[in-house]
Amino acid sequence: MSSRVIIDCHGTTLDKVRQIADGASFELGPEAVSAIEKARSGIETLLESGQPIYGVNTGFGRLASTVIPVDEIGLLQRNLLLSHACSTGRLFPSSIVKIMIFLRVVSLARGRSGIRLETVNALVKLGNSSFVPAVPSQGSLGASGDLAPLSHMCLPILGEGECIDKYGVPVSGAEALQQIGLSPVELQAKEGLALINGTQAMTALLCSAVLDSKRLMDAADATAAITLEALLGTDAALDPELIGLRPHPGAFESAEFIRKHLENSEIIHSHPSCGKVQDAYSLRCTPQVHGASRDALKYIETILERELKAVTDNPLLMEDGRAVSGGNFHGQPVAFAADHLKIAIAELANISERRTERLLNPDLSGLPAFLSPAPGTNSGLMIAQYTSASLVSENKVLSHPASVDSISVSGCQEDHVSMGTTAARQAAEIVRNSCHVLATELVAAVQAHRLLKRGAMGNGTQKTFDTVSTVFPPLDKDRQFVGDIEAVACLIREGNIG
């Protein structure tokens, strides 16, 4: 992993976002510097013409027809950030805010917004510092950009707002700026709008959720494999020719993944005459269900890769010097992708919880009830499934598409919005919930294998068993094991299962 990401004037990639999430710093490359300076020159030329240009020398939203006197243009931009920083709710995690700053710099580095280089550099220094702007998570409509959260994000470079230091202690934006060694930025024409008129909150959230989902996806296939083995299922439904007769690439990938995990399994082939013609859907249809989620992830990644190369601001400078107002700030593409991710990941949890039921139910597993060696006085993993069921049901509520909603604001000037940031927040919540659901299934599958004791496991399933066993000791009698499940969830989030 690179310790420093160089920003050019062509956008960025999901892999570079991952590097930022992992702690890499970032800086402007020479191409980006040239593009920013050229765009600023263009704004200065337009200002000299005296013509009204939205957001440059006019008010905002419903006030777009109000021309601002030249000596008040800087105040207009400062007031924009102060008045728009009115989000509420829990603060975004520091990692999300760091990605937000990085992505806003990436968009500005395209050289179409007209912001000054010194202002962008201040944002870069803030993003690389040990101080993280305090950004409440609720308050964006996902059109006209993520106005409220991005305002909170940028206030510290003006010496305003609030930051969180590396110890988690709130400090004023002015104090953070002083410790970084920066003077407060005095905004000029177009700069306030350039800082906040973009989709970086929703995009940062979705990038993070997708990166987590990719690890979750592999963990889901690994978990399905060890459960299939523990329940003495058959691998017939994984047949490559069978899967190929319905050529969805995700299904083929999941089937191949599970087959490889089951290689050399004595258990899976130890019961040819058990009388079972075919497995239940939650076992037999895993390639089709998981595969559909894999294909959805690929689509969502495609949308994100486009957005990571986008300029999301208004107005934007054209090559011929014109400033054109449009709708590049509207979050609809990201909103649709976030809603799609919600459904794709919720279904991974949905089918996982059904497999957990089969592991715990003695009528379906042939194992002791709730996987306790002494059921009755011991409840085993009974209530762990309750939590999974609760989270799966919560996911269903969260999966309702936010992007089909809209509400009119700014005196009906901004009369259609995307709700993309809401969709992305919900997607992140579903990913967290689903991670716990899968961790519960993994714990149940490992405990089932301890009780099964029937031949050698597959190459991959043995590795999964060993990894989970490092944090989940045998459940010989009832004890508090919620920490064990969370430790397994941590293994999934870190990409150690799969």
QUIPEGI-V510391 format. One record per run of one state. SS is the DSSP state (hx for helix, st for strand, lp for the rest). FROM is the first residue (numbers start at 1). TO is the last residue. Records with the same first field share a line. If there is no record, write none. Layout:
# QUIPEGI-V510391
SS=FROM-TO  FROM-TO
This chain:
# QUIPEGI-V510391
lp=1-3  8-13  22-24  29-29  50-57  59-60  64-66  68-69  85-87  92-93  109-116  128-131  134-135  139-146  159-161  165-169  181-190  197-199  231-235  239-239  245-248  262-280  285-285  308-315  318-322  325-331  361-361  366-368  372-374  376-377  379-381  399-401  405-408  410-413  415-419  453-458  470-481  494-498
st=4-7  25-28  58-58  67-67  88-91  132-133  136-138  162-164  170-172  316-317  323-324  375-375  378-378  409-409  414-414
hx=14-21  30-49  61-63  70-84  94-108  117-127  147-158  173-180  191-196  200-230  236-238  240-244  249-261  281-284  286-307  332-360  362-365  369-371  382-398  402-404  420-452  459-469  482-493
